[in-house]
Amino acid sequence: MKKKYFYIYVQLFLFIFLLSYGNGVNAQEESVEKILSFGQFIARATADDTEFEQILIDELTLKYQKDLKLPAKDLVLSVKQQHEFYLHQDRSSPDTTIGLSKLFPYAGTELEMEYQVGASRTSASESGTLSFTFAQPIAENAFGRSTRLLDKIVGLEVDVAGHQIVEAYEDYLATIITAYYNWYEDYQNLLIGQSSYKENLKLLDSMSEREKQKIALPIDVNKVRLQVLSKKERLITLEEQYQNSWNAICRIIRQKDDQTYIPQEEDPLTELEGDFRVMFDRFTRDSRTFAILKKLEDKSSLEVARDADELLPSINIIAGYEMSGDDYGISNEDGFLYAGLSLEWPLFSDQVAKAEYEVSQVLNDKQKLSTLNTYHRLYMQLLNLFLQIEREQKLMATAQERITLAQSILEDEKENYSFGKVTLNDYIQAFNDFDNNRFNKITHDSLYKKLLVEWLRLNDLLVNKATGQPPVSSYFSKNME
């Protein structure tokens, strides 16, 4: 019996042990920080960050712009019902008018049909009238010319607005990519700060031990202790900077749980190769920026043509047929056909239309100057950026050489100090030089990547490089159905 209870206790103990061990392993696994790669970050940001959605949602309004700005081509029904009282004849009667009208905006043609029935002042009996009218402009908006110009103008406005939405998308994409690079930079700085702090703590322990053995002076211990405090102070600052960067990442990916991530080193999005002038010529030929400028010039020229059209008199060819008769059915009808011209034209100059035409000419010249000035501004901006990227490439190589030399000097100074060949100050200086060179290398690496992001953004290449697809495809397949 005792043996039986013994086995039960052993099994129970093993069960509890395994359960506790399993929970400990799970807790340990949950506490491990996961890696959030650059690709994963971009995928989560573009899917979950509502800043992107706010930018892209403007595209949904573009398909309605022509309907908003062009003349309506609807078939319009009009109905008027009134009751007429003839005060001096002691009678009254209803009067009804029903009309249908249709404008063909791209031809400028307007058709109208009207049916009217009611009594007249001279007769108490009901009479009806049916009429058809046709109007065709032949001067201002001749055969719909002004409307067709407006259609092209609105089309260009829609194209420009679409390009500007992509520009805004790309600008914000550059912002979040920079946030990821800042996060990685702060993470690497934090690792260096933690490593440096630990190494200096070891040095302090060693120096305290040497003091006990009467090998080191109290002033030496205090120097190292001051060094440790300096490293601790820097570490506190680095921890706060890293937390700020992590908070920015959490906002971008809309982090909802307590899971923490660490960044992963990524290669630059691109490398600059070739002559700057060749790259700039390609940019002026193929970029979205210059496509927008070309469309703005075309739009400005079309507006001049449309304002010139409005200076013409309003002349319409008109024709129609009218039939009238008794009662609702228009019995005993009598009809007539007519044709002619109608003219509307200010007796003196059309002040508003002329002013609008002159202003549009000025704005057209201004747009051409804007394109030219933008060309020179972007040339200088991209050239300076190109030089900065080349500078950072050279500084990164120099920074790596400095790290190699500083590490070698630190190892030598450590050995020399142990043999009393150099002072403690020299050893501490070697420590600090090594740390500073490592921080310097991280700064140059990060700045180099950020400059390349800015290069891609200005060249309208960032979206495809960072995501591999146009920015609006996934959003509109979901929202345009």
C-alpha positions as CSV (number, residue, x, y, z in Angstrom):
1,M,0.0,0.0,0.0
2,K,2.8,2.4,0.9
3,K,4.5,1.5,-2.3
4,K,1.3,2.4,-4.2
5,Y,1.1,5.8,-2.6
6,F,4.7,6.4,-3.3
7,Y,4.2,5.9,-7.0
8,I,1.2,8.2,-6.9
9,Y,3.2,10.9,-5.2
10,V,6.0,10.5,-7.8
11,Q,3.7,10.8,-10.7
12,L,2.0,13.8,-9.2
13,F,5.3,15.5,-8.6
14,L,6.4,14.8,-12.2
15,F,3.2,16.2,-13.6
16,I,3.5,19.4,-11.6
17,F,7.1,19.7,-12.6
18,L,6.4,19.3,-16.3
19,L,3.5,21.7,-16.1
20,S,5.6,24.3,-14.4
21,Y,8.5,23.7,-16.8
22,G,6.1,24.0,-19.8
23,N,4.7,27.3,-18.5
24,G,8.1,28.6,-17.9
25,V,9.2,27.8,-21.5
26,N,6.1,29.4,-22.9
27,A,6.6,32.5,-20.8
28,Q,10.2,32.6,-21.9
29,E,9.1,32.3,-25.5
30,E,6.5,35.0,-25.1
31,S,9.1,37.4,-23.6
32,V,11.5,36.9,-26.6
33,E,11.4,40.0,-28.9
34,K,10.5,39.2,-32.4
35,I,12.1,40.6,-35.5
36,L,10.1,43.1,-37.6
37,S,11.8,43.1,-41.0
38,F,11.6,46.1,-43.3
39,G,9.3,44.2,-45.7
40,Q,7.0,43.2,-42.9
41,F,6.9,46.7,-41.6
42,I,5.9,48.2,-45.0
43,A,3.3,45.5,-45.5
44,R,1.7,46.2,-42.1
45,A,1.9,49.9,-42.4
46,T,0.3,50.1,-45.9
47,A,-2.4,47.7,-44.7
48,D,-3.2,49.1,-41.3
49,D,-2.0,52.7,-41.1
50,T,-5.1,54.8,-41.8
51,E,-3.0,57.7,-42.8
52,F,-2.6,55.9,-46.2
53,E,-6.3,55.4,-46.4
54,Q,-6.9,59.0,-45.8
55,I,-4.6,59.9,-48.7
56,L,-6.0,57.3,-51.1
57,I,-9.7,58.0,-50.3
58,D,-9.4,61.3,-52.3
59,E,-9.2,59.2,-55.4
60,L,-12.8,58.1,-55.0
61,T,-14.0,61.6,-55.6
62,L,-12.2,61.9,-59.0
63,K,-14.6,59.9,-61.0
64,Y,-17.4,62.4,-60.2
65,Q,-15.5,65.5,-61.3
66,K,-16.8,65.5,-64.9
67,D,-20.3,65.1,-63.7
68,L,-19.9,68.0,-61.3
69,K,-18.3,70.4,-63.8
70,L,-19.7,69.6,-67.2
71,P,-23.2,70.7,-68.3
72,A,-25.8,68.1,-67.3
73,K,-27.0,65.8,-70.2
74,D,-30.0,64.5,-68.3
75,L,-33.5,64.3,-69.8
76,V,-35.3,66.9,-67.7
77,L,-39.0,66.7,-67.0
78,S,-40.8,69.9,-65.9
79,V,-44.4,70.2,-64.7
80,K,-46.3,73.3,-63.8
81,Q,-49.9,73.2,-62.5
82,Q,-51.8,76.4,-61.6
83,H,-55.4,77.6,-61.2
84,E,-56.2,80.8,-62.9
85,F,-59.0,83.2,-61.7
86,Y,-60.5,85.7,-64.1
87,L,-61.7,88.4,-61.7
88,H,-63.8,90.4,-64.2
89,Q,-65.3,87.4,-65.9
90,D,-66.4,85.5,-62.8
91,R,-64.8,82.3,-63.8
92,S,-61.7,80.2,-63.2
93,S,-59.9,77.2,-64.8
94,P,-56.8,75.1,-64.3
95,D,-53.7,75.5,-66.4
96,T,-51.2,72.7,-66.9
97,T,-47.8,72.7,-68.6
98,I,-45.6,69.7,-69.1
99,G,-42.2,69.9,-70.7
100,L,-39.3,67.6,-71.6
101,S,-35.8,69.0,-72.4
102,K,-32.5,67.5,-73.4
103,L,-29.1,69.0,-73.8
104,F,-26.4,67.2,-75.8
105,P,-23.4,69.0,-74.3
106,Y,-20.6,67.8,-76.6
107,A,-22.6,69.0,-79.6
108,G,-24.2,72.0,-77.9
109,T,-27.6,71.0,-79.2
110,E,-30.7,71.6,-77.1
111,L,-34.1,70.0,-77.8
112,E,-37.3,70.8,-76.0
113,M,-40.9,69.6,-76.1
114,E,-43.8,71.3,-74.3
115,Y,-47.5,70.6,-73.9
116,Q,-49.8,73.2,-72.4
117,V,-53.5,73.1,-71.8
118,G,-55.9,75.6,-70.2
119,A,-58.4,78.3,-70.8
120,S,-57.5,81.7,-72.2
121,R,-58.7,85.3,-71.3
122,T,-60.9,85.4,-74.4
123,S,-62.5,82.0,-74.2
124,A,-63.8,79.9,-71.4
125,S,-63.2,76.7,-73.4
126,E,-60.1,74.6,-72.9
127,S,-57.4,74.8,-75.5
128,G,-54.1,72.8,-75.9
129,T,-50.7,73.6,-77.4
130,L,-47.9,71.2,-78.3
131,S,-44.5,72.6,-79.3
132,F,-41.1,71.3,-80.4
133,T,-38.0,73.5,-80.4
134,F,-34.4,73.1,-81.5
135,A,-31.4,75.3,-80.7
136,Q,-27.8,75.0,-82.0
137,P,-25.0,77.5,-81.0
138,I,-22.8,78.5,-83.9
139,A,-20.5,81.1,-82.4
140,E,-19.9,80.9,-78.7
141,N,-19.7,77.2,-77.8
142,A,-20.2,76.5,-81.5
143,F,-21.3,72.9,-81.8
144,G,-20.2,72.2,-78.2
145,R,-16.6,73.4,-78.7
146,S,-16.4,75.1,-75.3
147,T,-17.9,72.0,-73.6
148,R,-15.3,69.8,-75.3
149,L,-12.6,72.1,-74.1
150,L,-14.0,72.0,-70.6
151,D,-14.1,68.2,-70.8
152,K,-10.3,68.1,-71.7
153,I,-9.6,70.6,-68.9
154,V,-11.4,68.6,-66.3
155,G,-9.7,65.4,-67.6
156,L,-6.3,67.0,-67.1
157,E,-7.4,68.2,-63.6
158,V,-8.4,64.7,-62.7
159,D,-5.1,63.3,-64.0
160,V,-3.1,65.9,-62.1
161,A,-5.1,65.2,-58.9
162,G,-4.5,61.5,-59.3
163,H,-0.7,62.2,-59.7
164,Q,-0.8,64.4,-56.6
165,I,-2.5,61.7,-54.6
166,V,0.4,59.4,-55.5
167,E,2.8,62.1,-54.5
168,A,1.2,62.4,-51.1
169,Y,1.2,58.7,-50.7
170,E,4.9,58.6,-51.7
171,D,5.7,61.5,-49.3
172,Y,4.1,59.7,-46.4
173,L,5.8,56.4,-47.4
174,A,9.1,58.2,-47.2
175,T,8.2,59.4,-43.7
176,I,7.5,55.9,-42.4
177,I,10.6,54.4,-44.0
178,T,12.6,57.2,-42.3
179,A,10.9,56.2,-39.1
180,Y,12.0,52.6,-39.5
181,Y,15.6,53.7,-40.2
182,N,15.5,55.9,-37.1
183,W,14.3,53.0,-35.1
184,Y,17.1,50.8,-36.4
185,E,19.7,53.5,-35.7
186,D,18.4,54.0,-32.2
187,Y,18.4,50.3,-31.6
188,Q,22.0,49.9,-32.7
189,N,23.0,52.9,-30.6
190,L,21.3,51.3,-27.6
191,L,23.2,48.1,-28.1
192,I,26.5,50.0,-28.2
193,G,25.5,52.0,-25.1
194,Q,24.6,48.8,-23.2
195,S,27.8,47.1,-24.2
196,S,29.9,50.1,-23.3
197,Y,28.2,50.5,-19.9
198,K,28.8,46.8,-19.1
199,E,32.5,47.0,-20.2
200,N,33.0,50.0,-18.0
201,L,31.4,48.3,-15.1
202,K,33.9,45.4,-15.5
203,L,36.7,48.0,-15.6
204,L,35.4,49.5,-12.4
205,D,35.3,46.1,-10.7
206,S,38.8,45.4,-11.9
207,M,40.0,48.8,-10.7
208,S,38.4,48.4,-7.3
209,E,40.1,45.0,-6.9
210,R,43.4,46.6,-7.9
211,E,42.9,49.3,-5.2
212,K,42.4,46.6,-2.6
213,Q,45.7,45.1,-3.7
214,K,47.3,48.6,-3.4
215,I,48.0,48.5,-7.1
216,A,45.7,51.4,-8.1
217,L,45.1,54.7,-6.4
218,P,41.7,55.9,-5.1
219,I,41.8,58.7,-7.7
220,D,42.0,56.0,-10.4
221,V,38.9,54.3,-9.0
222,N,37.1,57.6,-9.0
223,K,38.1,58.3,-12.6
224,V,36.6,55.0,-13.7
225,R,33.5,55.5,-11.5
226,L,33.0,58.9,-13.2
227,Q,33.4,57.2,-16.6
228,V,30.8,54.6,-15.6
229,L,28.4,57.4,-14.6
230,S,29.0,59.1,-17.9
231,K,28.2,55.8,-19.8
232,K,25.1,55.3,-17.6
233,E,23.9,58.8,-18.4
234,R,24.3,58.2,-22.1
235,L,22.5,54.9,-21.8
236,I,19.5,56.5,-20.2
237,T,19.3,59.0,-23.1
238,L,19.7,56.2,-25.6
239,E,16.9,54.2,-24.0
240,E,14.6,57.2,-24.1
241,Q,15.4,57.8,-27.8
242,Y,14.8,54.1,-28.6
243,Q,11.5,54.2,-26.8
244,N,10.4,57.2,-28.8
245,S,11.3,55.5,-32.0
246,W,9.4,52.4,-31.0
247,N,6.4,54.4,-30.1
248,A,6.4,55.9,-33.6
249,I,6.6,52.4,-35.1
250,C,3.7,51.2,-32.9
251,R,1.6,54.1,-34.2
252,I,2.4,53.4,-37.8
253,I,1.7,49.6,-37.6
254,R,-1.3,50.2,-35.3
255,Q,0.2,47.9,-32.6
256,K,-2.6,46.7,-30.3
257,D,-0.9,44.2,-28.0
258,D,2.2,44.2,-25.8
259,Q,4.3,42.3,-28.3
260,T,7.7,44.0,-28.8
261,Y,9.8,43.8,-31.9
262,I,13.3,44.7,-32.9
263,P,14.4,46.0,-36.3
264,Q,16.5,44.1,-38.8
265,E,19.3,45.5,-40.8
266,E,18.3,46.0,-44.4
267,D,20.2,46.8,-47.6
268,P,19.7,50.3,-49.1
269,L,16.6,50.5,-51.4
270,T,18.9,51.4,-54.3
271,E,22.4,52.3,-55.3
272,L,23.3,55.2,-57.5
273,E,25.2,54.2,-60.6
274,G,26.0,56.2,-63.7
275,D,26.3,59.9,-64.6
276,F,24.1,62.4,-62.9
277,R,23.1,64.2,-66.1
278,V,21.9,60.9,-67.7
279,M,19.8,60.2,-64.6
280,F,18.4,63.7,-64.6
281,D,17.5,63.5,-68.3
282,R,15.7,60.3,-67.6
283,F,13.9,61.9,-64.7
284,T,12.7,64.9,-66.9
285,R,11.5,62.4,-69.6
286,D,9.8,59.7,-67.5
287,S,8.9,61.1,-64.1
288,R,5.5,61.8,-62.6
289,T,6.6,65.3,-61.6
290,F,7.3,66.4,-65.2
291,A,4.2,64.7,-66.4
292,I,2.2,66.8,-64.0
293,L,3.9,70.0,-65.2
294,K,3.2,69.1,-68.8
295,K,-0.5,68.5,-68.0
296,L,-0.7,71.8,-66.1
297,E,0.7,73.6,-69.2
298,D,-1.8,71.9,-71.4
299,K,-4.6,72.8,-69.0
300,S,-3.5,76.4,-69.0
301,S,-3.5,76.6,-72.8
302,L,-7.0,75.0,-73.0
303,E,-8.3,77.6,-70.5
304,V,-7.0,80.4,-72.7
305,A,-8.8,78.9,-75.7
306,R,-12.0,78.4,-73.7
307,D,-12.0,82.0,-72.4
308,A,-11.4,83.2,-76.0
309,D,-14.4,81.3,-77.0
310,E,-16.5,83.1,-74.5
311,L,-15.7,86.4,-76.1
312,L,-17.8,85.4,-79.2
313,P,-21.4,86.4,-79.4
314,S,-24.1,83.9,-78.4
315,I,-25.7,83.0,-81.8
316,N,-28.1,80.1,-82.1
317,I,-29.8,78.5,-85.0
318,I,-33.3,78.0,-83.8
319,A,-36.2,76.0,-85.4
320,G,-39.4,74.6,-84.1
321,Y,-42.9,73.5,-84.7
322,E,-46.0,74.5,-82.7
323,M,-49.5,73.0,-82.9
324,S,-52.6,74.3,-81.1
325,G,-56.2,73.3,-80.9
326,D,-59.3,72.7,-78.8
327,D,-59.4,70.8,-75.6
328,Y,-56.8,68.3,-74.2
329,G,-56.6,66.4,-77.5
330,I,-55.8,69.5,-79.5
331,S,-58.7,68.9,-81.9
332,N,-59.3,71.3,-84.9
333,E,-55.5,71.9,-84.7
334,D,-53.6,74.6,-86.4
335,G,-49.8,74.3,-86.7
336,F,-46.9,76.4,-87.9
337,L,-43.2,75.8,-88.5
338,Y,-40.5,78.4,-87.9
339,A,-36.7,78.8,-88.2
340,G,-34.2,81.6,-87.6
341,L,-31.4,82.9,-85.6
342,S,-31.1,84.3,-82.0
343,L,-28.4,86.6,-80.9
344,E,-27.1,87.8,-77.5
345,W,-24.2,90.1,-77.4
346,P,-23.3,93.0,-75.1
347,L,-23.6,96.3,-76.9
348,F,-20.3,97.4,-75.6
349,S,-17.3,95.2,-74.6
350,D,-18.0,92.2,-72.4
351,Q,-16.0,93.4,-69.4
352,V,-16.0,90.2,-67.4
353,A,-15.3,87.8,-70.3
354,K,-12.4,90.0,-71.6
355,A,-10.9,90.3,-68.2
356,E,-11.1,86.5,-67.8
357,Y,-9.4,86.0,-71.1
358,E,-6.5,88.4,-70.3
359,V,-6.0,86.8,-66.9
360,S,-5.9,83.3,-68.4
361,Q,-3.2,84.5,-70.8
362,V,-1.2,85.8,-67.9
363,L,-1.7,82.5,-66.0
364,N,-0.6,80.6,-69.0
365,D,2.7,82.5,-69.2
366,K,3.1,82.0,-65.4
367,Q,2.6,78.3,-65.7
368,K,5.4,78.1,-68.4
369,L,7.7,80.0,-66.1
370,S,6.8,77.7,-63.2
371,T,7.7,74.7,-65.2
372,L,11.1,76.3,-66.2
373,N,11.9,77.3,-62.6
374,T,10.9,73.9,-61.3
375,Y,13.3,72.3,-63.8
376,H,16.2,74.4,-62.5
377,R,15.2,74.0,-58.8
378,L,15.0,70.2,-59.1
379,Y,18.2,70.0,-61.0
380,M,20.1,71.8,-58.2
381,Q,18.2,69.9,-55.5
382,L,19.0,66.5,-57.0
383,L,22.6,67.4,-57.8
384,N,23.2,68.5,-54.2
385,L,21.5,65.3,-53.0
386,F,23.6,63.2,-55.4
387,L,26.8,64.9,-53.9
388,Q,25.6,64.2,-50.4
389,I,25.0,60.5,-51.2
390,E,28.5,60.3,-52.6
391,R,29.9,62.0,-49.5
392,E,28.2,59.5,-47.2
393,Q,29.5,56.6,-49.2
394,K,33.1,57.9,-48.6
395,L,32.4,58.7,-44.9
396,M,31.0,55.2,-44.3
397,A,34.2,53.7,-45.6
398,T,36.3,56.1,-43.5
399,A,34.2,55.4,-40.4
400,Q,34.7,51.6,-40.8
401,E,38.5,52.2,-41.0
402,R,38.3,54.4,-37.9
403,I,36.5,51.6,-36.0
404,T,39.1,49.0,-37.0
405,L,41.9,51.3,-35.8
406,A,40.1,52.4,-32.6
407,Q,39.5,48.8,-31.7
408,S,43.1,47.9,-32.3
409,I,44.3,50.9,-30.2
410,L,41.9,49.9,-27.4
411,E,43.3,46.4,-27.2
412,D,46.8,47.7,-27.2
413,E,46.1,50.4,-24.6
414,K,44.4,47.7,-22.4
415,E,47.6,45.6,-22.5
416,N,49.9,48.6,-22.1
417,Y,47.9,49.8,-19.1
418,S,48.1,46.4,-17.4
419,F,51.9,46.7,-17.7
420,G,52.0,50.3,-16.6
421,K,53.2,51.6,-19.9
422,V,50.3,54.2,-20.3
423,T,48.2,56.1,-17.9
424,L,44.6,55.4,-17.0
425,N,43.6,58.5,-18.8
426,D,45.0,57.1,-22.1
427,Y,43.1,53.8,-21.5
428,I,39.8,55.7,-20.8
429,Q,40.3,57.9,-23.9
430,A,40.8,54.8,-26.1
431,F,37.5,53.4,-24.6
432,N,35.7,56.6,-25.5
433,D,37.2,56.9,-29.0
434,F,36.1,53.3,-29.8
435,D,32.5,54.1,-28.7
436,N,32.4,57.4,-30.5
437,N,33.6,55.8,-33.8
438,R,31.0,53.1,-33.5
439,F,28.2,55.7,-33.0
440,N,29.6,57.7,-35.9
441,K,29.5,54.7,-38.2
442,I,25.8,54.0,-37.4
443,T,25.0,57.7,-38.0
444,H,26.6,57.6,-41.5
445,D,24.9,54.3,-42.4
446,S,21.5,55.6,-41.4
447,L,21.9,59.0,-43.1
448,Y,23.1,57.2,-46.3
449,K,19.9,55.1,-46.4
450,K,17.7,58.1,-45.7
451,L,19.3,60.2,-48.5
452,L,18.6,57.3,-50.9
453,V,15.0,57.3,-49.8
454,E,14.9,61.0,-50.5
455,W,16.5,60.4,-53.9
456,L,13.8,57.8,-54.8
457,R,11.1,60.1,-53.6
458,L,12.2,63.1,-55.6
459,N,12.6,60.8,-58.7
460,D,9.1,59.4,-58.2
461,L,10.5,55.9,-57.8
462,L,10.0,55.2,-54.1
463,V,6.6,53.5,-54.2
464,N,7.7,50.8,-56.7
465,K,11.1,50.3,-54.9
466,A,9.6,50.0,-51.4
467,T,6.4,48.1,-52.2
468,G,6.8,46.6,-55.6
469,Q,3.4,47.8,-56.8
470,P,1.4,50.9,-57.5
471,P,0.0,52.5,-54.3
472,V,-3.7,52.4,-55.2
473,S,-4.3,48.9,-56.6
474,S,-5.2,47.1,-53.4
475,Y,-7.3,50.0,-51.9
476,F,-9.5,50.6,-54.9
477,S,-10.1,46.9,-55.7
478,K,-11.6,46.8,-52.3
479,N,-13.5,50.1,-52.3
480,M,-14.6,50.6,-55.9
481,E,-16.8,47.5,-56.2
